[in-house]
Amino acid sequence: MRVGVVGGGCVGLVAAGDIATRGASVTLYERADLGSGATGRAAGICYDAFAGQVDAAVAARALERYREWDLLTPCPYVWAARDDGDGTAIRQQVREMQARGRDVSELSPDALERRYPHLDTDGVVAAGIAHSAGTLDPDAVVSALATRARSAGATVQTETPVALDGPTTVETPAGTETFDAVVVAAGPATDPLVADVGVSLALATYRAQALVTDAVDTTLPSFYDATEEFYWRPKDDGVLVGDGAHAADQDDWNRDADPAFVDAVLTKFGAATTLSPSVRRSWAGLCTATPDRDPLLGRVADGLWVATGWQGHGLMRAPSLGEYLAERVVGTDPTLDVALGPRVDPTRFDGDESFDPLGDPTADW
Ligand SMILES: Cc1cc2nc3c(=O)[nH]c(=O)nc-3n(C[C@H](O)[C@H](O)[C@H](O)COP(=O)(O)OP(=O)(O)OC[C@H]3O[C@@H](n4cnc5c(N)ncnc54)[C@H](O)[C@@H]3O)c2cc1C
């Protein structure tokens, strides 16, 4: 079997490696450098704090693989609420996650502050902690996944922008190549790419922003403030703080963070901790969204497969969902022991839906 993979982000690289491992001949095309899309701009938070059965299983498998590949730095993930509504939700989530076998527990504000003395827990009403979580270095992930794909026999062509000349025919600057199957894992560009062969995807894009501070002299967990809606993780000797997301056009967006985002998120970080570091660097990246917040992962035409729509969670789920796709393309038994099929089927939408990429998930499409 000959398979073409379009996109050298974490998802395309995992899929290419897993397809090649199963004996197929794989060529991966990346239009620029590996990891030059969202993957290289990700914060790198990785956790299994999910209440749903499918999400928890997907996250557990991904964590397992990142550990196997020695890419996960252990770092607990704490999520906290500052109002009663969010607090009730967190207590409920913790109970459900525990029922799914996840190593999570509830932490009182006092216990949280004892554990992390530089957190300011004033106003915190509830918090959960995921003990098995960790952080990833996106550059190290890309480099390791590329090595893994090449070792499995895949050919990786960078600086090679491609178009589709048919569901399984790829047009490269050097000519056309026809495969038995083509996987498009090209982030936001997946939509215009498959549009050329008549496939329409329910995909929207939004711009997310992040910054890294200068050194902070303390230990912090990864953290999501459910009420203020921002997050951070320890990064090198400082902290990566992020959010500032808004809908964006994939052909016209600013790769630098907005000064207003930097000011606002540093103020939030200062209020949630006893720290007031300065900014070392900041940036923006583009994420993909779907109407129900589940990915578009599967076959859209004979021999043509897509993998996109990660709603800001693609890096942490790539090892399990890239593997799932690879197994479907090659036709081997799934490693995941939960049924994903209809939930991620890219044809569950008409493809012409218009929706807010950051709005509430719409379950009844
Ligand atoms: C600020 C920020 C923080 C984030 N934090 C996290 C986080 O903490 N945890 C997490 O799990 N996720 C996070 N994400 C989301 C994560 O980065 C994405 O979900 C993930 O990287 C998607 O990977 P991908 O391989 O699908 O897409 P991408 O990494 O975007 O890769 C797609 C690739 O396709 C290539 N391509 C496009 N068109 C073509 C073409 N015509 N020919 C050839 N190649 C093409 C692109 O150049 C690109 O390299 C974050 C994202 C941002 C922006």
The ligand as an SDF file (V2000), in Angstrom:
LIG
                    3D

 53 58  0  0  0  0  0  0  0  0999 V2000
   -0.9720   29.2230   21.3540 C   0  0  0  0  0  0  0  0  0  0  0  0
   -1.3720   27.7810   21.2200 C   0  0  0  0  0  0  0  0  0  0  0  0
   -1.3170   26.9530   22.3370 C   0  0  0  0  0  0  0  0  0  0  0  0
   -1.6800   25.6120   22.2350 C   0  0  0  0  0  0  0  0  0  0  0  0
   -1.5290   24.8060   23.3110 N   0  0  0  0  0  0  0  0  0  0  0  0
   -1.8190   23.4820   23.2270 C   0  0  0  0  0  0  0  0  0  0  0  0
   -1.5930   22.6340   24.3170 C   0  0  0  0  0  0  0  0  0  0  0  0
   -1.1170   23.0650   25.3840 O   0  0  0  0  0  0  0  0  0  0  0  0
   -1.9130   21.3140   24.1970 N   0  0  0  0  0  0  0  0  0  0  0  0
   -2.4390   20.8220   23.0390 C   0  0  0  0  0  0  0  0  0  0  0  0
   -2.7430   19.6360   22.9810 O   0  0  0  0  0  0  0  0  0  0  0  0
   -2.6380   21.6050   21.9700 N   0  0  0  0  0  0  0  0  0  0  0  0
   -2.3440   22.9290   22.0340 C   0  0  0  0  0  0  0  0  0  0  0  0
   -2.5340   23.7340   20.9520 N   0  0  0  0  0  0  0  0  0  0  0  0
   -3.1720   23.1700   19.7630 C   0  0  0  0  0  0  0  0  0  0  0  0
   -2.1730   22.3660   18.9390 C   0  0  0  0  0  0  0  0  0  0  0  0
   -1.0900   23.1910   18.6140 O   0  0  0  0  0  0  0  0  0  0  0  0
   -2.8490   21.8660   17.6510 C   0  0  0  0  0  0  0  0  0  0  0  0
   -4.0950   21.2640   17.9470 O   0  0  0  0  0  0  0  0  0  0  0  0
   -1.9630   20.8250   16.9610 C   0  0  0  0  0  0  0  0  0  0  0  0
   -0.6440   21.2990   16.8510 O   0  0  0  0  0  0  0  0  0  0  0  0
   -2.5160   20.4990   15.5900 C   0  0  0  0  0  0  0  0  0  0  0  0
   -1.5750   19.6930   14.9110 O   0  0  0  0  0  0  0  0  0  0  0  0
   -1.7600   19.3520   13.3870 P   0  0  0  0  0  0  0  0  0  0  0  0
   -0.6800   18.4340   13.0250 O   0  0  0  0  0  0  0  0  0  0  0  0
   -3.1750   18.9380   13.1530 O   0  0  0  0  0  0  0  0  0  0  0  0
   -1.6520   20.7560   12.6280 O   0  0  0  0  0  0  0  0  0  0  0  0
   -0.3930   21.7180   12.3410 P   0  0  0  0  0  0  0  0  0  0  0  0
    0.6390   21.6550   13.4040 O   0  0  0  0  0  0  0  0  0  0  0  0
   -0.9740   23.0600   12.0230 O   0  0  0  0  0  0  0  0  0  0  0  0
    0.2300   21.0700   11.0690 O   0  0  0  0  0  0  0  0  0  0  0  0
   -0.3190   21.1820    9.7820 C   0  0  0  0  0  0  0  0  0  0  0  0
    0.8470   21.2850    8.8100 C   0  0  0  0  0  0  0  0  0  0  0  0
    0.3380   21.2090    7.4870 O   0  0  0  0  0  0  0  0  0  0  0  0
    1.1690   21.9970    6.6770 C   0  0  0  0  0  0  0  0  0  0  0  0
    0.4580   22.3010    5.4220 N   0  0  0  0  0  0  0  0  0  0  0  0
   -0.6300   23.0900    5.2720 C   0  0  0  0  0  0  0  0  0  0  0  0
   -0.9870   23.1390    3.9780 N   0  0  0  0  0  0  0  0  0  0  0  0
   -0.0980   22.3580    3.2960 C   0  0  0  0  0  0  0  0  0  0  0  0
    0.0550   22.0320    1.9370 C   0  0  0  0  0  0  0  0  0  0  0  0
   -0.7540   22.5250    0.9840 N   0  0  0  0  0  0  0  0  0  0  0  0
    1.0710   21.2090    1.5750 N   0  0  0  0  0  0  0  0  0  0  0  0
    1.9210   20.7010    2.5170 C   0  0  0  0  0  0  0  0  0  0  0  0
    1.8140   21.0030    3.8260 N   0  0  0  0  0  0  0  0  0  0  0  0
    0.8070   21.8160    4.2170 C   0  0  0  0  0  0  0  0  0  0  0  0
    1.4400   23.2300    7.5420 C   0  0  0  0  0  0  0  0  0  0  0  0
    2.5780   23.9520    7.1160 O   0  0  0  0  0  0  0  0  0  0  0  0
    1.5920   22.6170    8.9100 C   0  0  0  0  0  0  0  0  0  0  0  0
    2.9380   22.3700    9.2580 O   0  0  0  0  0  0  0  0  0  0  0  0
   -2.1660   25.0870   20.9980 C   0  0  0  0  0  0  0  0  0  0  0  0
   -2.2170   25.9120   19.8800 C   0  0  0  0  0  0  0  0  0  0  0  0
   -1.8100   27.2360   19.9800 C   0  0  0  0  0  0  0  0  0  0  0  0
   -1.8540   28.0980   18.7430 C   0  0  0  0  0  0  0  0  0  0  0  0
  1  2  1  0
  2  3  1  0
  2 52  2  0
  3  4  2  0
  4  5  1  0
  4 50  1  0
  5  6  2  0
  6  7  1  0
  6 13  1  0
  7  8  2  0
  7  9  1  0
  9 10  1  0
 10 11  2  0
 10 12  1  0
 12 13  2  0
 13 14  1  0
 14 15  1  0
 14 50  1  0
 15 16  1  0
 16 17  1  0
 16 18  1  0
 18 19  1  0
 18 20  1  0
 20 21  1  0
 20 22  1  0
 22 23  1  0
 23 24  1  0
 24 25  2  0
 24 26  1  0
 24 27  1  0
 27 28  1  0
 28 29  2  0
 28 30  1  0
 28 31  1  0
 31 32  1  0
 32 33  1  0
 33 34  1  0
 33 48  1  0
 34 35  1  0
 35 36  1  0
 35 46  1  0
 36 37  1  0
 36 45  1  0
 37 38  2  0
 38 39  1  0
 39 40  1  0
 39 45  2  0
 40 41  1  0
 40 42  2  0
 42 43  1  0
 43 44  2  0
 44 45  1  0
 46 47  1  0
 46 48  1  0
 48 49  1  0
 50 51  2  0
 51 52  1  0
 52 53  1  0
M  END
$$$$
